[in-house]
Amino acid sequence: MKIVAVTACPTGIAHTYMAQESIEKECLKRGYEVHVETQGGMGIENELEQDVIDDADVVILAIAVEIEGQDRFEEKESAGKVLYIEPGEAIRNPGAMIDQIESI
């Protein structure tokens, strides 16, 4: 499975990067390909290219604030392939999060 994700929290510091790490670890454990863009205090890092988004099976938006470029995911959202989750939930329970996207 190919997964792309964006993480962002209100302050753009701890939870943004903790959610990124949590998503990456759980995907690695399951053997999934994953690319995670962070929108935090350092700006946009690891920005997802449109072809990578288009090639993904699902999108995780672990966000608690509006993000830049959310329109990039409209096609996946129309297809029901986007999971919205709070960054804190992605950190606390990554297994349940990935279980949920497996059923999308």
Backbone as CSV, one residue per row, in Angstrom:
resi,resn,N_x,N_y,N_z,CA_x,CA_y,CA_z,C_x,C_y,C_z
1,MET,0.853,-1.176,0.000,0.000,0.000,0.000,0.897,1.236,0.000
2,LYS,0.478,2.238,-0.765,1.196,3.508,-0.817,0.369,4.558,-0.095
3,ILE,1.011,5.214,0.876,0.325,6.184,1.724,1.069,7.506,1.672
4,VAL,0.305,8.592,1.562,0.880,9.923,1.759,0.144,10.553,2.926
5,ALA,0.848,11.433,3.631,0.257,12.069,4.804,0.782,13.488,4.941
6,VAL,-0.032,14.300,5.596,0.389,15.635,5.999,0.090,15.745,7.485
7,THR,1.051,16.267,8.241,0.840,16.497,9.665,0.992,17.986,9.952
8,ALA,0.112,18.501,10.802,0.162,19.917,11.191,-0.624,20.103,12.479
9,CYS,-0.037,20.857,13.411,-0.712,21.172,14.668,-0.716,22.688,14.860
10,PRO,-1.498,23.188,15.802,-1.614,24.644,15.968,-0.292,25.376,16.187
11,THR,0.603,24.821,16.987,1.865,25.510,17.223,2.934,25.101,16.220
12,GLY,2.708,23.990,15.539,3.636,23.558,14.509,4.969,23.074,15.027
13,ILE,4.958,22.572,16.253,6.232,22.105,16.808,6.109,20.611,17.143
14,ALA,5.830,20.293,18.357,5.930,18.910,18.823,4.996,17.939,18.112
15,HIS,3.689,18.162,18.162,2.752,17.174,17.630,2.897,16.964,16.129
16,THR,3.262,18.007,15.394,3.466,17.855,13.945,4.510,16.777,13.677
17,TYR,5.633,16.868,14.355,6.735,15.953,14.090,6.561,14.607,14.784
18,MET,5.900,14.601,15.928,5.602,13.332,16.605,4.617,12.509,15.781
19,ALA,3.626,13.169,15.180,2.661,12.462,14.327,3.360,11.906,13.089
20,GLN,4.259,12.685,12.519,5.030,12.209,11.365,5.776,10.925,11.724
21,GLU,6.487,10.949,12.832,7.262,9.793,13.255,6.369,8.582,13.518
22,SER,5.235,8.807,14.137,4.307,7.731,14.457,3.760,7.075,13.184
23,ILE,3.376,7.895,12.222,2.853,7.375,10.954,3.937,6.587,10.221
24,GLU,5.133,7.149,10.144,6.226,6.475,9.445,6.581,5.140,10.095
25,LYS,6.653,5.091,11.416,6.999,3.847,12.108,5.958,2.761,11.875
26,GLU,4.678,3.130,11.975,3.623,2.124,11.798,3.586,1.613,10.361
27,CYS,3.784,2.488,9.394,3.803,2.058,7.993,5.001,1.164,7.717
28,LEU,6.156,1.508,8.255,7.351,0.693,8.098,7.121,-0.698,8.688
29,LYS,6.501,-0.746,9.861,6.217,-2.015,10.529,5.336,-2.909,9.664
30,ARG,4.435,-2.287,8.911,3.507,-3.062,8.069,4.003,-3.238,6.636
31,GLY,5.149,-2.671,6.336,5.705,-2.820,4.994,5.078,-1.915,3.949
32,TYR,4.496,-0.804,4.376,3.863,0.130,3.452,4.816,1.246,3.068
33,GLU,4.687,1.696,1.831,5.441,2.858,1.371,4.737,4.109,1.891
34,VAL,5.494,5.041,2.454,4.872,6.235,3.027,5.733,7.466,2.766
35,HIS,5.055,8.563,2.501,5.683,9.880,2.359,4.888,10.833,3.238
36,VAL,5.583,11.538,4.140,4.901,12.439,5.071,5.437,13.858,4.915
37,GLU,4.528,14.767,4.623,4.836,16.193,4.570,4.476,16.805,5.915
38,THR,5.354,17.643,6.441,5.030,18.359,7.674,4.842,19.834,7.364
39,GLN,3.851,20.402,8.025,3.633,21.844,7.949,3.675,22.348,9.374
40,GLY,4.873,22.768,9.773,5.081,23.148,11.157,5.803,24.461,11.281
41,GLY,6.437,24.625,12.420,7.144,25.848,12.736,8.285,26.148,11.772
42,MET,8.778,25.150,11.079,9.862,25.315,10.113,9.314,25.511,8.698
43,GLY,8.007,25.687,8.574,7.399,25.794,7.246,7.042,24.420,6.722
44,ILE,6.937,24.317,5.405,6.615,23.028,4.778,7.912,22.269,4.551
45,GLU,7.941,21.043,5.058,9.090,20.173,4.856,8.630,18.887,4.192
46,ASN,9.482,18.320,3.354,9.172,17.078,2.630,7.907,17.249,1.795
47,GLU,7.793,18.381,1.111,6.568,18.693,0.360,6.249,17.590,-0.644
48,LEU,4.997,17.157,-0.614,4.538,16.083,-1.494,4.326,16.612,-2.907
49,GLU,4.914,15.930,-3.863,4.700,16.255,-5.270,3.354,15.676,-5.708
50,GLN,2.720,16.323,-6.676,1.397,15.882,-7.111,1.409,14.451,-7.655
51,ASP,2.467,14.044,-8.356,2.504,12.683,-8.883,2.576,11.642,-7.768
52,VAL,3.232,11.967,-6.663,3.289,11.058,-5.514,1.905,10.950,-4.877
53,ILE,1.204,12.072,-4.773,-0.159,12.071,-4.231,-1.070,11.245,-5.130
54,ASP,-0.990,11.474,-6.426,-1.851,10.767,-7.375,-1.607,9.259,-7.350
55,ASP,-0.377,8.845,-7.097,-0.007,7.435,-7.089,-0.367,6.730,-5.778
56,ALA,-0.682,7.506,-4.747,-0.976,6.925,-3.430,-2.337,6.228,-3.418
57,ASP,-2.417,5.200,-2.582,-3.699,4.511,-2.386,-4.602,5.307,-1.458
58,VAL,-4.019,5.911,-0.424,-4.789,6.675,0.560,-3.976,7.865,1.061
59,VAL,-4.702,8.825,1.633,-4.103,10.030,2.196,-4.516,10.127,3.659
60,ILE,-3.549,10.411,4.519,-3.825,10.694,5.925,-3.568,12.178,6.140
61,LEU,-4.564,12.891,6.614,-4.385,14.284,6.990,-4.490,14.353,8.502
62,ALA,-3.345,14.269,9.162,-3.261,14.348,10.624,-3.050,15.816,10.971
63,ILE,-4.148,16.554,10.914,-4.059,18.013,11.016,-5.059,18.555,12.028
64,ALA,-4.631,19.621,12.704,-5.510,20.305,13.657,-5.679,21.765,13.251
65,VAL,-5.130,22.114,12.102,-5.225,23.466,11.546,-5.365,23.336,10.028
66,GLU,-5.759,24.434,9.392,-5.791,24.425,7.933,-4.366,24.311,7.415
67,ILE,-4.228,23.613,6.292,-2.897,23.440,5.713,-2.836,24.117,4.347
68,GLU,-1.640,24.432,3.948,-1.422,24.973,2.616,-1.533,23.846,1.602
69,GLY,-2.174,24.125,0.486,-2.244,23.152,-0.595,-3.194,22.001,-0.377
70,GLN,-4.203,22.196,0.447,-5.135,21.097,0.711,-5.888,20.686,-0.559
71,ASP,-6.005,21.602,-1.515,-6.686,21.290,-2.767,-5.978,20.184,-3.554
72,ARG,-4.723,19.899,-3.241,-3.987,18.818,-3.912,-4.632,17.457,-3.688
73,PHE,-5.455,17.356,-2.648,-6.025,16.065,-2.256,-7.493,15.912,-2.666
74,GLU,-8.029,16.866,-3.432,-9.450,16.856,-3.781,-9.875,15.594,-4.508
75,GLU,-9.063,15.130,-5.438,-9.421,13.929,-6.198,-9.502,12.709,-5.281
76,LYS,-8.549,12.573,-4.374,-8.572,11.448,-3.421,-9.763,11.579,-2.475
77,GLU,-10.071,12.804,-2.088,-11.203,13.018,-1.190,-12.510,12.642,-1.885
78,SER,-12.646,13.010,-3.137,-13.848,12.660,-3.906,-14.014,11.150,-4.014
79,ALA,-12.896,10.444,-4.044,-12.920,8.985,-4.140,-13.061,8.314,-2.775
80,GLY,-13.145,9.110,-1.698,-13.275,8.540,-0.352,-11.984,7.951,0.175
81,LYS,-10.851,8.460,-0.295,-9.545,7.901,0.069,-8.742,8.806,1.002
82,VAL,-9.430,9.649,1.772,-8.744,10.551,2.700,-9.252,10.302,4.115
83,LEU,-8.321,10.127,5.036,-8.654,9.991,6.451,-8.196,11.251,7.163
84,TYR,-9.138,11.933,7.817,-8.814,13.076,8.661,-8.700,12.579,10.091
85,ILE,-7.619,12.963,10.761,-7.395,12.529,12.132,-6.629,13.629,12.865
86,GLU,-6.853,13.741,14.151,-6.101,14.702,14.965,-4.662,14.191,15.110
87,PRO,-3.676,15.090,15.086,-2.294,14.647,15.263,-2.086,13.840,16.552
88,GLY,-2.733,14.253,17.631,-2.596,13.532,18.896,-3.087,12.104,18.808
89,GLU,-4.143,11.873,18.063,-4.665,10.517,17.886,-3.703,9.675,17.053
90,ALA,-3.094,10.287,16.047,-2.097,9.572,15.236,-0.913,9.156,16.091
91,ILE,-0.558,9.986,17.066,0.558,9.688,17.965,0.178,8.579,18.948
92,ARG,-1.004,8.701,19.552,-1.430,7.756,20.595,-1.784,6.381,20.059
93,ASN,-2.389,6.329,18.862,-2.912,5.054,18.393,-2.676,4.854,16.897
94,PRO,-1.412,4.774,16.480,-1.137,4.630,15.048,-1.649,3.324,14.448
95,GLY,-1.677,2.267,15.250,-2.172,0.994,14.735,-3.627,1.080,14.318
96,ALA,-4.451,1.687,15.158,-5.877,1.837,14.827,-6.060,2.745,13.613
97,MET,-5.211,3.763,13.495,-5.288,4.669,12.356,-5.019,3.901,11.057
98,ILE,-3.972,3.104,11.040,-3.643,2.348,9.826,-4.692,1.270,9.575
99,ASP,-5.215,0.647,10.626,-6.319,-0.309,10.450,-7.485,0.372,9.735
100,GLN,-7.762,1.601,10.139,-8.878,2.344,9.556,-8.632,2.626,8.068
101,ILE,-7.430,3.025,7.697,-7.199,3.308,6.268,-7.162,2.040,5.433
102,GLU,-6.840,0.924,6.051,-6.859,-0.346,5.301,-8.267,-0.698,4.852
103,SER,-9.263,-0.169,5.546,-10.647,-0.476,5.181,-11.266,0.567,4.251
104,ILE,-10.484,1.582,3.889,-10.998,2.618,2.967,-11.017,2.058,1.562
